[in-house]
Amino acid sequence: MASGEWYWCLRHHAVEPYEGCRSEERLGPYATQEDAAHALEKVAERNEEYDHDPRFNDLDENGEPESRWNPLGD
């Protein structure tokens, strides 16, 4: 297996080496082609973790958005 930096191209839906599309159009770098090929799965896993992490959850115990302190009193 080749080594180096590998990326998942969001434009072409393919694994690319460093010399590929612009950074804005891809995910990475990944250590291996295999890791880059599973980039979207990793993104989905991280999104799921984020969605269920209480540190980032703005809902109260009833599933309603928490009221936030407003320094202007509006």
Secondary structure, DSSP 8 states (H G I E B T S, - for coil): ---S-EEEETTTTEEEESSSS-GGGEEEEESSHHHHHTHHHHHHHHHHHHHT-GGG--B-TTS-B-----TT--
